[in-house]
Amino acid sequence: MSANRVTTRTGPGEPGDVRTPLRGRDAELAFVEARLDALDRGEGGIVRVEGPAGIGRSRILAEAAAIARRRGTRVFEGAADPGEHVVPLGPFLGGVLAAQGPLTEVVRLRDLATTPGRRFWLLQELGDRLREAARKGPLLVVLDDLQWCDDLTLLTFRTLAAGLSAHAILWLVAVRGGSVPSGVRTTLDRIRQAGARELALGALDDRAAARIAEDVLGAAPGPDVLRLARRAEGVPQLLLELLVPLREDGTVTVRDGAAGFAAGPPAPRELPSVVRRLGRLSDEARELVRTAAGTGGPVTVGRLAALLGRSPAALVPAVQESLDADLLAEAGDRLAFRHDLIREAVAAGLPRPPRAAGPPRTGAAPAEEPPGPPAGPPPPDAAEAGRLRAEAAELAPTAPGPAAERGLRALELTPADAPERPRIVAETIPPLWQTGRAARARELGTATLAAGGLGPEDEALVRLALARLAAPFDFSEAVRQARTGAALPGTSATTRGRLLATLAVGLSMSGEHAAAERAAEEAWETAAAAGDRAAEATLTTVRSAVAFHRMDLTEAFRQAERSAALADALGVSTSLWVPEALWHALLSNTTGRTAEALAVADEGIRAAGEQGRTAAARMWRMTRTRVLLETGRLADARADAEAAAPEPGDPGPGNLADVTLRYVMLRVALHTGDRPAAEAYAAEARRMRDDPAPVVRHFGTWMLALKADHEGRPDLAMAVLDGVMTGPAEDRPAYAGLIDPADAPVLVRMALRAGRPERAAGAVALAERRAELNPGLAFLAATAAHARGLLDNDLAPLVRAVRLYEDCPRVLARASALEDAGRKLAATRRAEAVPYFETALALYARSGAERDAARVHRRLRAAGVRRRPAAAGRSDAWPELTAAELRVTRSAARGLTNRQVAELLSLSPHTVGSHLRRAFTKLDVTSRAGLTRLVEQRDSGE
């Protein structure tokens, strides 16, 4: 008998590669053995394995499948996944049918599943196929996590399981106990009526827990370890997640054969299973669960509603979602955590509470007004609005979502003509756009300005908030709002200083370097007089950008590091930009310190995600696309760009997206030969050339020049670039129209082909000047040598560039230098050119730069090397997938979730999801189960 093994999971709660023996389940395994004995006698049936999260349902199913295989029984396994979009009948197609015929048959059945009016025929055909399989011998069908199955899978399961009860087919299904969707409840009722047997999994006893502790720690647990183990209350997943990290980090020591703690019981920490469940929740439900953890015990919905600034009715969906996720449970009229360890794990992942005391810090200073005469007690609504406003200010540094909700609620309680209303609007705009509600924030601010009647200070504060909001979306709008606000008479020194600082950084982002420097000088004086450290952090970033424009990179780094340190010390909510470290990552990448840039970006994405700062997370992902492009991870760059794509409701054209992900997507399209994508992003580039912001125009121009050169029209490329260099000298790009130092050789090559040697010489002079001013950066020396070698048609500087690039992670730049050196050698010393070409080909292939790899392959053929061209970055066994897609596919086939794959490969979960969607389409599979089987077949050489 053959076995169709689809899933390769570790047992629930077994972190990493830890695999312990199954303990405390002798009675359950005896029950399974008895049912398999009956199956061998030709008796089918249904067994439902039920229990709470982490109790070991999946482990029992895996053990049952292993026992069946040892008996020679055919086994089909399928599982639903809450983290993926499950196609109709996905678990069935993957777990039951894929081994029954060609993949085209599976696709045909999937199409039947999605065609109205054809489901009767689908059930008929599935039933026929299972009957045929059962005639060849007993069959075990395993279906895990029934609670996450789609409706069609549930219908198919209950219909076929009941209808085929007379055949030698044993259905072994697992479902989470407690609250389940109505369709799942209906299915459970139907199979119970059909005679399904139930196997309920309870908590492990202390003896089993002690044996598991000994398995993990390698020694019998001492009293203190046993006390900790008992806190898991017999839930094996929690027990393992408590113990495994202690073994790995050295917290546990073994003395006299007993395992104990060297320095007392460990502090609570995050648990992987809890992190996964939190990650599957909506933002609203996640916020509710974290708020409940912060209360320290059972809490009423009314109390949660008050803490979150919502009505109890509005929390109903989030409450139900947290109950369904087995994180919370109902305890009378209160909500309590399903397990105390779950509450501690959630609390351990919360940001540190904000520093207490002091007046509310909202990023907008209060007006400097003299105190008025004593007033009586405020009206009830005004008092409540004041309380909400104070809570919002306290929450803003670490929890912008609840802060925004409190601000909105305060506005609901504040009359339109109330004098404090504009201040509340100004305070509410930042947390709104930080949590992904930029359109709502902008609407709030513009409506307030349009209503008129504002005093200078109030108008200035609203314009400051709108300028901060506009920074990622519309550079010119950010400048306009800040400039208008700074020009208002009678504003406080702090507010004017912050407006000038925001104006300076907006001008810098826009590419108006000289104006940015002038605004920064004025802002420094105002900020210093007010003692405003937040404005100082922003202005230090501007100083860094000015130094970068002047090609003094040592000073640029010094100022960037100082700016990031200031912003970090103040807390991101007080920053007038988002956040200063973002500039540090871009600067590191542009100067060849790519690994540092990637680490900073990864940390930024993590921190922004923890605090629910959607806007900052998107900005970090956009920045990360640039880094991934330059390191030659083209598929990852494309996936990150897709994940961070602008949304329809964004206020403005998305200027930050213009200079990051849209630029990256065009470059990826050119390197991979994706003509439709190149055309689409060239259209974006034409729009960008008309943008008011000079930097956006420069990016659009360079993108169009690259595309023209790609199409064999270097003369057109140079004509496009000439337009950039006719603007004011003070605002021209630092590198003669280029985006990155590595573009210097590209421009030289382009200019020489177009018959413009003077432009090529100008680019070389700038590259050499930049390298001379910054002798400690080998990457800059490499780009200068590369450009010089092309201009002079001289092998020596080309070879020097190749050597300098060896210690730099700029894969595509290094491959280009190797190709140019090989091209020079091939004219007279063909044999010596071959190693250069072969190394360049390997680098291009590893990057997924298919068009570049094909070009180098042609050069190798011209040099007399005959070989079959391999698809760039592809394995012979996986011609459909890029190297990045294959890495993600193989990791997912091991049973890892998207988040686990992301952690393993240092990607974002969005990137992993994008790679998997492409892989599923290219491989024509419909589920992870089918993907796992395909990986096993191909990687084993079948």
Disulfide bonds with the S-S distance in Angstrom:
none
